[in-house]
Amino acid sequence: MYPVLLNLGDNLVLYSYSVFLALGYLVAYFVVSSETNRSKMDPSLPSILLLACFIAGLLGAKILFLYQNATLTEFLSNPALYLVSGYSSVGGLAGVFCALAIVSKARKTDFQVLLDLLCPALILGYAIGRIGCFLNGCDYGTVCSLPWAVSFSERIVNVHPTQLYDTLCMVLLFIFLWKIRTKNYPVGFISAVGFVILGVQRFLIEFIRETTPSFIEGLSQAQLAALLLVAVFGIRLFQLSGRVFGKQM
């Protein structure tokens, strides 16, 4: 575990998680910029989108983390402890959706167009951020005896490196989405495919991950969110599939 990437002294520290979180957003920015250039969209859109998603994503991630990990009394007794550490990727995704809705309304742009634009970048940014989780030693998996199992400092047993599983899956998903993005698919198809696969992957990975249980025995809170993601975008994918396959016949 390498939570500190670089210690420059005098309380100037670069944390692994923060560095890879920032790197994920930076890479996402260049991916979105590339797509707006290719599609001849407003060149100011990437900056507006990523700024809104950065702010709303962090807020959503922090709010859900606090909901899952601290009571109001615990938070008020030591707010600094909870504000400087811990985020929820599910809450971050919810924040991003809210940011997209606001930007689409403010710029009078179709929400689905923005979602298709952002989806591959979001997937790749998530993949990079998970490397930071691995170095930080958070979001690890359950006990594992496989050759690639790892041990973090707070645990004396080997566990699944679920952070790296996420990274590998998301990189492959990004490559797939990047490859099909230029095909003549209807608006909303790219994001529907991306978020359905993301939801399925997150639902499955939760079975081998240390996670927060839900009110349904055997399922985590993240799995319920993943099922909602699959349901919403699965319906959208079903609606669009007739148009997609109809063109190919």
C-alpha positions in Angstrom: 0.0 0.0 0.0 1.4 3.4 -1.0 -1.1 6.1 0.2 1.6 8.8 -0.1 3.0 9.1 -3.6 5.5 11.8 -2.8 6.5 13.5 0.4 8.1 16.9 -0.2 8.4 17.8 3.4 7.0 20.7 5.4 3.5 19.1 5.3 3.5 19.1 1.5 2.4 15.6 0.6 1.0 14.2 -2.7 -1.4 11.4 -1.9 -1.8 8.6 -4.4 -5.6 8.7 -4.4 -5.7 12.4 -5.0 -3.1 12.2 -7.8 -4.9 9.5 -9.7 -8.3 11.1 -9.2 -6.9 14.3 -10.7 -5.2 12.3 -13.5 -8.5 10.5 -14.3 -10.3 13.9 -14.7 -7.5 15.2 -16.8 -7.6 12.2 -19.1 -11.4 12.5 -19.3 -11.0 16.1 -20.3 -8.8 15.2 -23.3 -11.1 12.4 -24.3 -14.1 14.7 -24.3 -12.1 17.4 -26.1 -11.2 14.9 -28.8 -14.8 14.0 -29.3 -16.1 17.6 -29.4 -13.5 18.4 -32.1 -14.4 15.3 -34.1 -18.1 16.1 -33.8 -17.6 19.8 -34.5 -19.4 20.8 -31.2 -18.9 23.9 -29.1 -15.1 23.9 -28.2 -16.0 25.4 -24.8 -18.1 22.4 -23.9 -15.3 20.1 -22.5 -14.3 22.8 -19.9 -17.9 23.4 -18.8 -18.7 19.7 -18.7 -15.7 18.6 -16.7 -15.9 21.5 -14.3 -19.5 20.8 -13.5 -18.9 17.0 -13.3 -15.9 17.5 -11.1 -17.8 19.6 -8.6 -21.0 17.6 -8.6 -19.2 14.3 -8.7 -17.1 15.1 -5.6 -20.1 16.4 -3.8 -22.1 13.3 -4.6 -19.3 11.0 -3.7 -18.7 12.7 -0.4 -22.4 12.9 0.6 -23.0 9.2 -0.1 -19.8 8.2 1.7 -20.9 10.2 4.8 -24.3 8.6 4.6 -22.7 5.1 4.5 -20.0 5.6 7.1 -21.0 8.2 9.7 -24.0 9.2 11.8 -24.8 12.8 12.1 -23.4 12.8 15.7 -20.1 11.2 14.6 -19.7 13.7 11.8 -20.4 16.7 14.0 -18.0 15.4 16.6 -15.1 15.4 14.1 -16.1 16.8 10.7 -12.5 17.2 9.5 -11.9 13.5 9.8 -14.7 12.7 7.4 -14.3 15.6 5.0 -10.7 14.9 4.2 -11.0 11.2 3.4 -13.4 8.8 1.7 -15.6 9.0 -1.4 -18.2 6.8 -3.0 -18.0 6.1 -6.7 -21.8 5.4 -6.8 -22.5 8.8 -5.3 -20.0 10.4 -7.7 -21.8 8.9 -10.7 -25.1 10.3 -9.4 -23.5 13.7 -9.1 -22.3 13.5 -12.6 -25.8 12.7 -13.9 -27.1 15.8 -12.1 -24.3 18.0 -13.5 -25.1 16.7 -17.0 -28.8 17.6 -16.6 -27.9 21.1 -15.5 -25.4 21.7 -18.3 -27.8 20.3 -20.9 -30.6 22.6 -19.8 -28.3 25.7 -19.5 -26.7 25.1 -22.9 -29.9 23.9 -24.6 -28.2 20.6 -25.6 -29.8 17.2 -25.7 -29.0 15.3 -22.4 -28.5 12.1 -24.4 -25.9 13.7 -26.7 -23.9 14.9 -23.7 -24.2 11.5 -22.1 -22.9 9.8 -25.2 -20.1 12.3 -25.3 -19.1 11.8 -21.7 -19.6 8.1 -21.2 -16.3 6.8 -22.6 -14.3 9.5 -20.9 -16.1 8.7 -17.6 -15.3 5.0 -17.9 -11.6 5.7 -18.6 -11.4 8.2 -15.7 -13.0 5.7 -13.4 -10.4 3.1 -14.5 -7.5 5.5 -13.6 -9.1 6.5 -10.3 -9.3 2.9 -9.2 -5.5 2.7 -9.4 -5.4 5.4 -6.8 -7.8 3.2 -4.6 -5.4 0.3 -5.0 -2.4 2.4 -3.9 -4.3 3.9 -1.1 -5.4 0.5 0.2 -9.2 1.1 0.1 -12.1 -0.7 -1.6 -10.3 -4.0 -1.5 -11.8 -7.5 -1.9 -12.6 -10.5 0.2 -10.1 -13.1 1.4 -8.4 -14.7 -1.6 -5.7 -17.4 -2.1 -5.1 -16.8 -5.8 -1.5 -16.1 -7.0 -2.3 -12.4 -7.6 -3.9 -11.8 -4.2 -2.5 -8.9 -2.3 -2.2 -7.9 1.4 -2.8 -4.3 2.7 -1.2 -3.0 5.8 -4.4 -3.1 7.9 -5.0 -6.7 6.9 -2.9 -9.8 7.6 -4.6 -11.9 5.0 -4.4 -11.8 1.2 -7.5 -10.4 -0.6 -8.8 -9.9 -4.1 -7.3 -6.7 -5.7 -10.8 -5.7 -6.8 -9.6 -2.2 -7.6 -7.4 -3.6 -10.3 -10.2 -5.8 -11.5 -12.3 -2.7 -12.0 -9.4 -0.9 -13.8 -8.9 -3.8 -16.2 -12.7 -4.2 -16.9 -13.1 -0.4 -17.5 -10.1 -0.1 -19.8 -11.6 -2.9 -21.9 -15.0 -1.3 -21.9 -13.5 2.1 -22.9 -11.6 0.4 -25.8 -14.9 -1.2 -26.9 -16.9 2.1 -26.7 -14.1 4.1 -28.4 -14.1 1.6 -31.3 -17.9 1.8 -31.9 -18.4 5.5 -31.2 -18.0 6.5 -34.8 -20.6 4.1 -36.1 -24.0 5.5 -37.1 -25.8 4.5 -33.9 -28.8 6.5 -32.7 -28.3 9.1 -29.9 -28.2 7.5 -26.5 -27.0 4.1 -27.7 -23.3 4.4 -26.8 -24.1 5.6 -23.2 -26.8 2.9 -22.8 -24.3 0.2 -23.7 -21.6 1.6 -21.6 -23.7 2.1 -18.4 -25.4 -1.3 -18.7 -22.1 -3.0 -18.9 -20.7 -0.8 -16.0 -23.8 -1.8 -13.9 -23.4 -5.5 -14.6 -19.7 -5.4 -13.8 -20.2 -3.5 -10.6 -23.0 -5.8 -9.5 -20.8 -8.9 -10.0 -17.6 -7.4 -8.4 -19.5 -6.6 -5.2 -19.7 -10.3 -4.4 -16.0 -10.4 -3.8 -15.6 -7.0 -2.3 -15.6 -5.6 1.3 -18.7 -3.4 1.0 -21.6 -1.7 2.7 -24.6 -4.1 3.1 -28.1 -2.9 2.1 -31.5 -3.6 3.6 -31.8 -6.6 1.3 -29.8 -9.5 2.8 -26.9 -10.7 0.5 -26.9 -7.5 -1.5 -24.8 -4.4 -1.0 -25.9 -0.8 -1.4 -23.7 -0.5 -4.5 -25.4 -3.6 -6.0 -28.8 -2.0 -5.6 -27.5 1.1 -7.4 -26.0 -1.1 -10.1 -29.3 -2.8 -10.6 -31.0 0.5 -11.0 -28.4 1.6 -13.5 -28.9 -1.6 -15.5 -32.7 -1.2 -15.4 -32.7 2.4 -16.5 -30.2 2.1 -19.3 -31.3 -1.4 -20.2 -34.8 0.0 -21.0 -33.2 2.7 -23.1 -31.0 0.1 -24.9 -34.1 -2.0 -25.6 -35.9 1.0 -27.1 -33.0 1.8 -29.4 -32.1 -1.8 -30.4 -34.9 -2.0 -32.9 -33.6 1.0 -34.8 -30.0 -0.3 -34.6 -30.7 -3.8 -35.8 -33.4 -2.6 -38.2 -30.7 -0.6 -40.1 -28.4 -3.6 -40.2 -31.0 -6.0 -41.7 
